[in-house]
Structure formats: structure tokens, C-alpha cells
């Protein structure tokens, strides 16, 4: 039975589009982002050059493999002249595409094997709020430590840039490139104001300027590009880790409030100042059903979902075995695949399509879940709501290589043969993967038996063999078991979160309830700002009004001179405010106004109160 020519053409276009995306376009786009070059044309050239180097290495390895392949064919033809094979361009191209698809098969085996165990385990563990909170507490010290290391690394590069700005004058040949580097520095300081304070605090520290030549006149364009590339990389890693820390805080604080609300049965509502605000009408309607769901239903539903996913994982593992029985004469005609039996039991074409899409959707969810949980150093890590462009391109690249193989593997599991007239099987299977069968036993082993490694990966994941090896090697991130309540790391993380929550609640006292959610995601951007502030003069951006106690005491503060220690209690005595503000006014040559003069004017006070209510309010970061 021949497949529909229109479907064959469509799948051929899709297949080659994915091949071009995964091997040419996406790697170039990914490299373009962090080349360190200053102009677009040079970024493209650098990205293409970097990928050409990679492709050259691949071609070198492929050339060696091709030489071995030719020797193998020559020996085979000499031993068996009757079945001699002719080396042609089609044969070599088929072999290359087969090896490309094997790469996608490796990704599929790893992700699916991990996902079919990790998904139900994650659902089961998430159903226990207390255990999940312990996991957050265990993760906290590691994230804080990594964030501190990345911040120090970024500060080192910012220090090098400051040295460049100071030493390179307008007559230097690289002055324009240094200006472009400083634009990146200004952008990161604008996005992360706390770095500006950290740079001022670290001015006395010796900065490693090994990236700079001894004689600044010898500074070349390649030096500037290298510094810019390292700076971009440090910014990307720091921003990602900083958001992970903020996201972890928010999840931990909300979970603490959920646990407290479950224990407090009198209110019958889930109250947390860190959650996204809701309209009062909606909150009134759903607060009691929400409390019932959180207290009685959520844990049960998550456990039921976990238990329901277990049979799906078992079915997938069994169906990976069934293509092997097609090679046995006695079982060749038997339909042993459960997925094949489900498809064959349906007579309606539309129902078959819906069921096939549902099965593929579950497999894809498993693959994506595993992909989101994988971390490859700082090169690849999916961060919820804050995945950078570099990682998104990496993810798209992996999906373009894994999804075609996933679809082909699905056809094998449902018992599709090359003679069934399936268009996709004709494009991907017979022409692309079976090219490896020319290697005899080796090719047949890879095509038919390699998917069975899903079971091996699932076995490793089920018994946490990697985590156990990491624990034996004393790797910190693998040492959590969830059963040791007195674990030192958990206690340390609990203390860090306790201090962070206490400080956050102090800051929330001056923040409007409707601004909490939007402000929480931008904590680090307001690290140098007061919780409640409003500009006194739109033309003078360094002046701010602060409300103290019950009286409206208006003072002018320079934000650049406002120093706040993240772990120290705010000083609220009049003497401390007076001494600090006096120094600020003295520096700017301005006369400090008398707060009592403002308090006498009732109308002016009411005006300021109204402005404070309507102004956009932010609160600064915790750590």
C-alpha cells in the first residue's frame, strides 16, 4: 500500500525544516546572542564562524567514520561478492541522516525514561506540603551560595569595565567599543540597582584586571569583545539565579501560609500577603471552597493523578518491547502492544485521531517535564517564567531533534509497518533510520533495541542511583532524603527563609495590597529604594518624600546615598535620620526643610496623602 503523495510531501517539508532548524539556524541564533560583538554584522559573522568550527570538528569525525565505513564495505564485498554493495551519495546521505536521527533517539530515551518515573513521583511528593517546604528549605542555602558566587563574578567583570572607563579616554582607538561595553554595564545596573551599591562597597577591593593589557594603549578590539562576551555570560547566569531565588522565596512563603491556614480551621480561608491579589467579590466567593480544596482535596487529587500515571508508564515500557516481536516469526502476526490494541479497537477515523493525539500529548508532557527538570551546569536550565533566550533556543533545538524521533517511536509502538502506507513512516523510518541496517547486526541493534534503554533509564530513576552516587561522593545537592528533620542544611535554610520573610513583612507594611504581586517579581530592582516613595520634583530625580510615623514629615533624600543593610533592622530614631539626612543635604548644598512646617498645613498634608495613595509603590528585595 502506497502512502498519499500529498502527505508524503507535507511530512518531507516538515522533516527537512526541523533538520535545518536543529542543525543550522537555531545554533547560529543561539550563538548570536552572546558573541560579545558590538555590531549586528559582526555578531552574525562571529556566530557563523563559531558554528563552522563546530561543524568542522563534526566533519572531521564524520570523515574518519566514513573512512572506516568504506573499509567495512570493501571487506564485506570481498567476502561476499554476490551481495556486494556500491558506495553512493544516497547511501552516504542516508547514513548521515540515520546518525542524526540516532541523536534524537538518545534524547528521547533519556527524557522519556526519566519522565515516566519523575512525573508520578513529583505529583506524589507535591501532595505533602510539609515535605515540599522542607525541600525549599534544603534548596535555599545552595541557591544563596551560588547567587553570591555569581554576583561576585559579575562584580569582578563590572570592576574591569570600570577600570576600562577610567583609563580609556576619548582619544583611544577603542573608545567607541568601551562606550558600548559601558552601555551594557549601565543596563545591568539599571535592572539590578543593588549591584551599584555593591560596586561602591567594593571599590577598595583589588579587581582582577588580568583581562586587560599592561599598557592600556595596547587594548585591542578582540580584548574588548572578550570582556564583553564574559560580561554578557555573567549577567545571564546571575539574572537567572537571582530570579530562581526570588521565585523560591515566593513559593516558600505562600506554602508556609497555606500550611498555617490548614491548621487554622476557624477562619476557613487561605490568607497570604504574597499571593496575587483578587477582586473582593471573587475572593469572598471562592475563599471557603479554596480552603476546603487545599485542606481536604488537593493532596488526594495529586496522589490519584500520580497513581493514574503509573499504568501509563508501565504501558509505555511494555510497548517498547513489542516491536521486537515483529522480528520473530511465531509472534509476527500477534498484536501485543496495548497501544496498538487500543487503536485497532476503534472504527471511527476521527476517534482514532483524537486518541492518538492524546497518547502523543501524554508522551510529550513526559518529555517536556523531564527537559524542564534537567540542568546542564549554567548552559541549560529551564527557569519558570524567566527562561533566557539562550536556553529557549537550546530547548527548541532539543525539541526539533527529539520530536521527530518521538513520532517515529510512537508508530513503532502502535505496530505500524513499512508496508502499511503511513506517510511519516516512509519519510522518517525506511529512508532515514534503516540506513544503519547496512551495518548488519550493529545497525539492527541500534534501530530495534536502543529504545529499550528507556527501561534502563527508568530503573536508574526509580531507585535514585544517580542521587545515591552523588551522596557517596558528598555532593550537597544529592544529600536530601526528606526523613532527617534535624538536617543541618534544612535548619540553615529555614533560618534564611525566616529572616527573609520577617524583612519582607516589614516592607509589606508600606505597600498597597493591590501592588504585591507585581512588586514581588521585581524585588531586586528596588533594592536601594524606600518602601514608600514619591518624587518631590519631577525635574530633580534625586529627591524623595518619606512618610514617618503618623505625621507627614517630608524630607528630601538622594537615592544614591541611601544605604540599607539587607539583614539589619531599619533605624527609626530621629537622631539617626537627622544625622544621615543632614549629610545628604550638606553634600548637595541644600537647606533641609522643617517637617513641623508641613504638619501645620492640613490641606497640604491631605494632598500628599492622596498622592501617596495613587503613586506606584514598590518594595525592595530581601537578600
C-alpha positions in Angstrom: 0.0 0.0 0.0 1.4 3.3 -1.1 1.1 6.4 1.1 -0.7 9.5 -0.1 1.7 11.7 -2.1 0.4 14.9 -0.6 1.1 13.6 2.9 4.5 12.4 1.9 5.3 15.9 0.5 4.0 17.6 3.7 6.0 15.3 6.0 9.1 15.7 3.9 8.8 19.6 4.2 8.3 19.3 8.0 11.1 16.8 8.4 13.7 18.9 6.5 12.5 22.1 8.1 13.3 20.6 11.5 16.6 19.3 10.3 17.6 22.8 9.0 16.4 24.4 12.2 18.1 22.0 14.6 21.5 21.8 12.8 21.9 25.2 11.2 19.6 28.1 12.1 19.0 27.5 15.8 22.7 27.0 16.7 23.5 30.2 14.8 20.7 32.2 16.6 21.9 30.8 19.9 25.5 31.9 19.3 24.4 35.3 18.1 23.1 36.3 21.5 26.3 36.2 23.4 29.1 36.7 20.9 30.4 39.8 22.6 30.5 41.7 19.3 29.2 45.2 19.2 27.6 45.4 15.7 25.0 43.2 14.2 27.0 42.2 11.2 29.9 41.2 13.3 27.6 39.2 15.6 26.3 37.2 12.7 29.8 36.6 11.3 31.0 35.5 14.8 28.0 33.2 15.3 28.5 31.6 11.8 32.3 31.3 12.4 31.7 29.6 15.8 29.3 27.1 14.3 31.6 26.5 11.3 34.3 25.5 13.8 31.8 23.1 15.4 30.8 21.7 12.1 34.4 21.3 11.0 35.1 19.1 14.0 32.0 17.1 13.3 33.0 16.7 9.6 36.5 15.6 10.7 35.0 12.9 13.0 32.5 12.0 10.3 35.3 11.7 7.7 37.1 9.3 9.9 33.9 7.3 10.4 33.3 7.4 6.6 36.8 6.0 6.0 36.0 3.2 8.4 32.7 2.7 6.7 34.3 2.4 3.3 36.8 -0.1 4.6 34.0 -2.1 6.1 32.1 -2.2 2.8 35.2 -3.2 0.9 35.9 -6.1 3.2 32.2 -7.1 3.1 32.2 -7.1 -0.7 35.4 -9.1 -0.8 34.0 -11.8 1.5 30.5 -11.9 -0.2 30.8 -10.8 -3.8 27.2 -12.0 -4.5 25.7 -9.3 -2.2 28.2 -6.6 -3.0 27.1 -3.0 -2.1 28.0 0.0 -4.1 29.0 3.1 -2.2 26.9 6.0 -3.5 26.0 9.5 -2.4 22.5 8.3 -1.5 23.9 5.6 0.8 26.3 8.1 2.5 23.5 10.7 2.9 21.2 8.1 4.3 23.8 7.0 6.8 24.4 10.6 7.9 20.7 11.2 8.4 20.4 8.0 10.3 23.1 9.1 12.7 21.4 12.5 13.0 18.2 10.7 14.0 20.1 8.5 16.4 20.9 11.7 18.3 17.2 12.4 18.7 16.7 8.8 19.8 19.2 9.3 22.6 17.4 12.4 23.7 14.1 10.6 23.6 15.3 7.6 25.6 16.8 9.8 28.3 13.9 12.2 28.7 11.1 9.6 28.4 12.9 7.1 30.7 13.3 9.8 33.3 9.9 11.4 32.9 7.7 8.3 33.3 9.2 7.9 36.8 9.7 11.5 37.7 6.2 12.7 36.9 4.3 10.5 39.3 7.0 10.9 41.9 6.8 14.7 41.6 3.0 14.6 41.9 3.1 12.3 45.0 5.8 14.4 46.7 4.0 17.7 45.9 0.9 16.4 47.7 2.8 16.6 51.0 3.1 20.3 51.8 5.3 19.8 54.8 7.8 17.8 52.9 7.7 20.3 50.0 8.5 23.1 52.4 11.5 21.1 53.7 12.7 20.7 50.1 12.5 24.5 49.7 14.4 24.9 53.0 17.1 22.4 51.8 17.5 24.2 48.5 17.8 27.7 49.9 21.4 27.6 51.2 22.6 26.2 47.9 20.9 28.9 45.8 22.0 31.7 48.1 25.6 30.4 47.9 25.5 30.1 44.1 23.9 33.5 43.8 26.7 35.1 45.9 29.3 33.4 43.8 27.7 34.6 40.6 27.3 38.1 42.0 31.0 38.2 42.9 32.0 37.1 39.5 29.7 39.7 37.9 31.1 42.4 40.2 34.6 41.4 39.1 33.7 41.9 35.4 32.0 45.2 36.3 35.1 46.3 38.1 37.2 45.5 35.0 34.7 47.6 32.9 35.0 50.5 35.4 38.8 50.3 35.0 38.4 50.5 31.3 36.1 53.5 31.6 38.6 55.3 33.8 41.7 54.5 31.7 40.4 54.8 28.2 39.9 58.4 27.1 38.3 59.8 24.0 41.5 59.7 22.0 41.9 55.9 22.4 41.2 53.8 19.3 38.9 51.5 21.3 36.9 54.3 22.9 33.7 53.6 21.0 33.8 49.9 21.9 34.4 50.8 25.6 31.4 53.1 25.4 29.3 50.1 24.1 30.6 48.0 26.9 29.6 50.7 29.4 26.1 50.7 27.9 25.8 47.1 28.8 27.1 47.9 32.3 24.5 50.7 32.7 21.7 48.4 31.6 22.6 45.7 34.1 22.9 48.3 36.9 19.5 49.7 35.9 18.0 46.3 36.0 19.8 45.3 39.2 20.3 48.5 41.3 21.7 46.6 44.2 24.8 46.0 42.1 25.6 49.7 42.1 25.6 49.7 45.9 27.8 46.6 45.9 30.3 48.2 43.4 30.6 51.2 45.7 31.2 49.0 48.7 33.9 47.0 46.8 35.8 50.0 45.4 38.6 49.3 47.9 38.9 45.7 46.8 41.5 44.8 44.3 39.9 43.9 41.0 41.5 41.2 38.9 42.3 43.1 35.7 44.1 40.2 34.1 41.8 40.6 31.1 43.4 44.0 30.4 46.8 44.5 28.8 49.6 46.0 31.0 49.7 49.0 28.7 46.2 50.3 28.1 47.3 51.6 24.7 47.7 48.0 23.6 44.0 47.4 24.2 42.7 45.7 21.0 39.2 45.1 19.7 39.5 41.4 20.4 40.2 42.3 24.1 37.0 44.4 24.2 35.0 41.6 22.5 36.3 39.0 25.0 35.5 41.3 28.0 32.0 42.0 26.6 31.3 38.3 26.0 32.3 37.3 29.5 30.2 40.2 30.9 27.2 39.0 29.0 27.6 35.5 30.2 28.0 36.6 33.8 24.9 38.8 33.5 22.8 35.9 32.1 23.9 33.5 34.8 23.4 36.0 37.6 19.9 37.1 36.4 18.7 33.5 36.1 19.9 32.5 39.5 18.6 35.7 41.1 15.1 35.0 39.7 15.3 31.4 41.0 16.0 32.8 44.5 13.1 35.2 44.3 10.8 32.5 42.9 11.8 30.1 45.7 11.1 32.8 48.3 7.6 33.4 46.9 6.7 29.7 46.8 8.1 29.0 50.3 6.3 32.0 51.8 3.0 31.1 50.2 3.4 27.4 51.2 4.0 28.5 54.8 0.8 30.5 54.8 -1.1 27.6 53.2 0.1 25.2 56.0 -0.8 27.7 58.6 -4.3 28.2 57.0 -4.9 24.4 57.0 -4.1 24.3 60.7 -6.3 27.2 61.5 -9.8 25.9 61.0 -11.6 28.8 62.5 -11.0 31.3 59.6 -11.7 28.7 56.8 -9.7 30.7 54.2 -6.2 30.6 52.7 -4.6 34.0 53.5 -1.2 35.1 52.3 0.2 38.6 51.7 2.4 37.2 49.0 -0.2 35.8 46.7 -1.6 37.6 43.6 -4.5 39.9 44.6 -8.1 39.1 43.7 -11.2 41.2 43.4 -13.1 41.3 46.7 -16.2 39.7 45.2 -14.2 36.8 43.7 -12.3 36.4 47.0 -15.5 36.3 49.0 -17.0 33.6 46.7 -14.0 31.2 46.4 -12.2 31.6 49.8 -14.2 28.9 51.6 -14.2 26.4 48.7 -10.5 27.1 48.2 -9.8 26.3 51.8 -11.8 23.0 51.6 -9.8 22.1 48.4 -6.5 22.9 50.0 -7.2 21.1 53.3 -9.1 18.0 52.1 -9.0 17.5 48.3 -5.7 18.8 46.9 -3.4 16.1 48.5 -5.9 13.4 47.5 -6.2 14.5 43.9 -2.4 14.8 43.4 -2.0 11.3 44.7 -4.7 10.0 42.5 -3.0 11.6 39.5 0.3 10.1 40.5 -1.3 6.6 40.8 -3.1 7.1 37.4 0.2 8.0 35.7 1.9 4.8 36.9 -0.1 2.5 34.5 0.7 4.8 31.6 4.4 4.5 32.4 4.1 0.7 32.5 2.3 0.7 29.2 5.0 2.7 27.6 7.7 0.4 28.8 5.8 -2.7 27.7 5.1 -1.2 24.2 8.8 -0.5 23.8 9.3 -4.3 23.8 6.6 -5.1 21.3 8.5 -4.1 18.1 11.0 -6.8 18.9 8.3 -9.5 18.5 7.8 -8.4 14.9 11.2 -10.0 14.1 10.1 -13.4 15.5 8.1 -15.5 13.0 5.9 -17.1 15.6 4.7 -13.8 17.0 4.9 -11.6 13.9 1.1 -11.6 13.4 0.2 -11.1 17.0 -0.8 -7.6 18.3 1.0 -7.5 21.7 1.2 -3.7 22.0 -1.5 -2.3 24.3 -1.5 1.0 22.4 -1.9 -1.0 19.1 -4.9 -2.8 20.6 -6.5 0.5 21.7 -6.1 2.0 18.2 -7.4 -1.2 16.4 -10.4 -1.4 18.7 -11.7 1.9 17.2 -13.6 2.0 13.9 -14.2 5.8 13.6 -11.3 7.6 12.0 -11.9 10.8 14.0 -11.8 8.9 17.3 -8.5 7.2 16.2 -7.0 10.7 15.6 -8.2 12.0 19.0 -6.8 9.0 20.9 -3.5 9.1 19.0 -3.2 12.9 19.8 -4.0 12.2 23.5 -1.3 9.5 23.7 1.2 11.7 21.9 0.3 14.5 24.2 1.0 12.4 27.3 4.3 11.3 25.9 5.2 14.9 25.0 4.2 16.1 28.5 6.5 13.5 30.0 9.3 14.6 27.6 8.9 18.3 28.4 8.7 17.7 32.2 12.0 15.8 32.1 13.5 18.5 29.9 12.4 21.2 32.4 14.0 19.3 35.3 17.4 18.8 33.6 20.2 21.1 34.4 23.4 21.2 32.5 25.7 23.5 34.5 24.6 27.0 33.6 24.3 26.2 29.9 20.8 24.7 30.0 18.2 25.1 32.7 14.6 25.9 32.4 13.6 28.5 34.9 9.8 29.1 35.4 8.6 32.4 33.9 12.2 33.6 33.5 14.0 31.4 30.9 16.5 33.4 29.0 16.8 33.5 25.2 19.9 31.3 25.2 18.1 28.4 27.0 15.0 28.9 24.9 17.0 28.4 21.7 18.6 25.3 23.3 15.2 23.9 24.2 13.9 24.5 20.7 17.0 22.8 19.3 16.5 19.7 21.5 12.8 19.5 20.6 13.5 19.8 16.9 15.7 16.8 17.3 13.7 14.7 19.7 10.1 15.2 18.5 10.5 13.5 15.0 12.1 10.5 16.7 9.2 10.5 19.3 6.7 10.3 16.5 8.5 7.5 14.8 8.8 5.6 18.0 5.1 6.1 18.6 4.4 4.5 15.2 6.6 1.6 16.2 4.7 1.1 19.5 1.3 1.1 17.7 2.5 -1.6 15.3 2.9 0.4 12.1 4.9 -1.5 9.4 6.6 0.0 6.3 4.0 -1.8 4.2 1.0 -0.1 5.9 1.2 3.0 3.7 1.9 5.5 6.5 3.5 8.6 5.0 5.6 9.6 8.0 7.0 6.1 8.4 8.0 6.2 4.7 9.9 9.5 5.2 11.5 9.0 8.6 11.7 5.3 9.1 12.5 3.5 5.9 14.8 6.1 4.4 16.4 7.6 7.4 16.9 5.1 10.3 17.1 1.9 8.4 20.2 3.2 6.7 22.0 1.8 9.7 20.9 -1.7 8.8 23.8 -1.8 6.3 26.0 -2.5 9.3 24.2 -5.8 9.8 23.9 -6.7 13.5 25.1 -3.3 14.7 22.6 -1.4 12.7 19.7 -3.7 13.5 20.7 -3.5 17.2 20.6 0.3 17.3 17.3 0.6 15.4 15.4 -2.2 17.2 16.9 -2.4 20.6 18.1 1.1 21.6 14.6 2.3 22.7 14.7 -0.4 25.3 17.2 1.7 27.2 14.1 3.7 28.3 13.5 0.9 30.8 17.2 1.1 32.0 16.8 4.9 32.5 13.5 4.4 34.3 15.2 1.8 36.6 18.0 4.2 37.4 15.5 7.0 38.1 13.2 4.8 40.2 16.0 3.7 42.6 17.7 7.2 42.5 21.0 5.6 41.6 22.5 9.0 40.5 21.4 10.6 43.7 22.9 7.8 45.7 26.2 8.0 43.8 26.2 11.8 44.4 25.6 11.2 48.1 28.5 8.8 48.3 30.7 11.5 46.6 29.4 14.0 49.2 27.8 16.3 46.6 25.5 18.6 48.5 22.5 18.8 46.1 22.1 15.0 46.2 22.1 14.6 50.0 18.4 15.4 50.7 16.3 12.4 51.8 13.3 14.2 53.4 13.4 12.0 56.5 16.0 13.8 58.6 14.2 16.7 60.3 17.3 17.8 62.1 19.4 18.1 59.0 21.8 21.0 59.3 21.2 22.2 55.7 17.4 22.3 56.3 17.8 24.2 59.5 20.1 26.7 57.9 17.7 27.2 55.0 14.8 27.5 57.5 16.7 30.3 59.3 17.5 32.1 56.0 13.8 32.0 54.9 12.7 33.1 58.4 14.9 36.2 58.2 13.8 36.8 54.6 10.1 36.6 55.5 10.5 38.8 58.5 12.1 41.5 56.4 9.6 41.1 53.6 6.7 41.5 56.0 8.3 44.7 57.4 8.5 46.0 53.9 4.9 45.0 53.1 3.5 47.2 55.8 4.0 50.2 53.5 2.9 48.6 50.3 -0.6 48.7 48.8 -2.2 45.2 48.7 -3.0 45.5 45.0 0.7 46.0 44.1 2.1 43.0 46.0 2.2 40.5 43.1 3.7 42.8 40.6 6.3 44.1 43.0 7.4 40.7 44.3 8.8 39.7 40.9 10.9 42.9 40.8 12.3 42.8 44.3 16.0 43.2 43.3 15.2 46.2 41.0 14.1 48.3 44.0 16.9 47.3 46.5 18.0 50.8 47.0 14.6 52.4 47.3 12.3 53.0 50.3 9.1 51.0 50.6 7.0 54.1 50.1 8.4 56.9 48.0 7.2 59.7 45.7 9.1 62.4 43.8 9.1 65.9 45.2 10.2 67.5 42.0 9.9 65.7 38.6 12.9 67.7 37.3 15.1 66.6 40.3 15.2 62.8 40.3 17.3 62.6 43.5 14.6 64.0 45.8 12.1 61.7 47.5 9.4 62.1 50.1 9.2 59.8 53.1 6.3 59.4 55.5 7.4 59.0 59.1 5.1 57.8 61.9 1.6 59.3 61.9 2.7 62.8 60.9 3.6 63.6 57.3 7.3 64.6 57.6 8.5 65.5 54.2 12.2 65.3 53.6 14.4 65.2 50.6 16.7 62.1 50.1 19.2 61.3 47.5 18.6 57.7 46.4 22.3 57.2 45.5 23.2 57.9 49.1 20.5 55.8 50.7 22.4 52.8 52.2 20.4 49.9 53.6 21.8 46.7 55.0 19.7 43.8 54.0 19.9 42.0 57.3 19.9 44.9 59.7 16.8 46.5 61.3 15.9 49.9 59.9 16.9 52.7 62.2 13.9 54.8 63.1 15.2 57.2 65.7 15.1 60.9 64.9 18.7 61.3 65.6 19.8 58.7 63.1 17.6 60.2 60.4 18.8 63.7 61.2 22.5 62.9 61.0 22.2 61.0 57.7 19.9 63.5 56.1 21.9 66.4 57.2 24.9 64.9 55.5 22.9 64.4 52.3 21.6 68.0 52.3 25.1 69.3 53.1 26.6 67.3 50.1 24.0 68.8 47.7 24.2 72.3 49.2 20.5 72.4 50.1 18.7 73.5 53.2 16.8 70.8 55.0 13.1 71.8 55.4 11.4 71.8 58.8 8.9 69.0 59.0 6.8 70.8 61.5 6.0 73.5 58.9 4.3 70.9 56.7 2.3 69.3 59.5 0.7 72.7 60.3 -0.8 72.9 56.8 -3.7 70.4 56.8 -4.6 70.8 53.1 -1.0 70.2 52.0 -0.9 67.1 54.2 -4.1 65.8 52.7 -2.7 66.4 49.2 0.5 64.4 49.9 -1.6 61.6 51.4 -3.7 61.4 48.2 -0.5 61.4 46.1 0.9 58.5 48.2 -2.3 56.5 47.7 -2.2 57.0 44.0 1.5 56.6 43.4 3.0 53.4 42.3 4.6 51.7 45.3 7.4 49.1 45.3 9.2 47.3 47.9 12.9 46.3 47.9 14.5 42.8 47.9 15.1 40.5 50.8 18.7 39.4 50.2 
